[in-house]
Amino acid sequence: MGIFAKIKDGLKRTRETMSASVASMLNSFTQIDEDLFEELEELLVMGDVGVPTAEYICGELRKQVKEQRVTDPSQINEMLRQIIADMLRGGEELKLSTKPSVILVIGVNGVGKTTTVGKLAAMFTKQGKKVILSAADTFRAAAVEQLEIWAERSGAEIISQPQGSDPASVVFDSIAAAKARGADIVICDTAGRLHNKKNLMEELAKINRIIQREAPDADREVLLVLDATTGQNAINQAKEFMSVADITGIVLTKLDGTPRGGVVLAIRKELGLPVKFIGVGEQVDDLQPFDADQFAEALFERQEET
């Protein structure tokens, strides 16, 4: 299955709810009027796009309809797709040009954080990169064992310490190993605690200090993993983490298991964070680099294809 086919298949449930509802609504109108815009905005909100983002999309649509003098509702779908692609585009690429570069993966427990680390490792090793996994989630009992399985599966190396060790110490050892072994990328798995913001802030700050001290010139990505099935709650999680970390991008997992894929739009518009990867299945290659045009195409596919 090709990349676009994977994304299209992964967005099936979202497309069957939000996009199909929009298409059905547009077919019920013979002209473009304020009632159409109001119904469209309501459908977007129901699709977990969020009120501010739905208002923005409809505002852009109103403006373009007026400028282009569009009168046929059947043209709205294509205009929607373009507005969404334009809104999502930019910042998707990882900046990992130094050797080593560091990726810090953060997020609450249960969102697929360790799995994301493993899938990223598999992607990079497939590209010929030498990868070291840093098992800095030393609090969850199964975290290190889970990461060891991913290291073996992906061909990456792993640096770990016993459960309960200082996470920053693991990161320190990982960077030292990366320098000594000529590794290209260090990917750090971290604990997913959010109930105590003070502890989380202190832990992330300490890890960041270690990275800054030991690899001051290294490119660094801080990726927040969010579970698409939580819909608008993902926005609230992101806001919490934004207060304690300089996030460079989002990894949105489990898109294939939810009709709430519209939350991608809210993340970009409300938080200003680029989505860098989306998870559209269980397989190792189902973590896909985010492509705004492909996402919009898969979300609002052309009517002749439906």
Stockholm file with secondary structure:
# STOCKHOLM 1.0

chainA/1-306         MGIFAKIKDGLKRTRETMSASVASMLNSFTQIDEDLFEELEELLVMGDVGVPTAEYICGELRKQVKEQRVTDPSQINEMLRQIIADMLRGGEELKLSTKPSVILVIGVNGVGKTTTVGKLAAMFTKQGKKVILSAADTFRAAAVEQLEIWAERSGAEIISQPQGSDPASVVFDSIAAAKARGADIVICDTAGRLHNKKNLMEELAKINRIIQREAPDADREVLLVLDATTGQNAINQAKEFMSVADITGIVLTKLDGTPRGGVVLAIRKELGLPVKFIGVGEQVDDLQPFDADQFAEALFERQEET
#=GR chainA/1-306 SS CCHHHHHHHHTHHHIIIIIHHHHHHHHTCSSCCHHHHHHHHHHHHHTTCCHHHHHHHHHHHHHHHHHHTCCCGGGHHHHHHHHHHHHHCSSCSCCCCSSSEEEEEECCTTSSHHHHHHHHHHHHHHTTCCEEEEEECCSSTTHHHHHHHHHHHHTCEEECCCTTCCHHHHHHHHHHHHHHHTCSEEEEEECCCCSCHHHHHHHHHHHHHHHHHHSTTCCEEEEEEEEGGGTTHHHHHHHHHHTTSCCCEEEEECGGGCSCTTHHHHHHHHHCCCEEEEECSSSGGGEEECCHHHHHHHHTCCGGGC
#=GC SS_cons         CCHHHHHHHHTHHHIIIIIHHHHHHHHTCSSCCHHHHHHHHHHHHHTTCCHHHHHHHHHHHHHHHHHHTCCCGGGHHHHHHHHHHHHHCSSCSCCCCSSSEEEEEECCTTSSHHHHHHHHHHHHHHTTCCEEEEEECCSSTTHHHHHHHHHHHHTCEEECCCTTCCHHHHHHHHHHHHHHHTCSEEEEEECCCCSCHHHHHHHHHHHHHHHHHHSTTCCEEEEEEEEGGGTTHHHHHHHHHHTTSCCCEEEEECGGGCSCTTHHHHHHHHHCCCEEEEECSSSGGGEEECCHHHHHHHHTCCGGGC
//
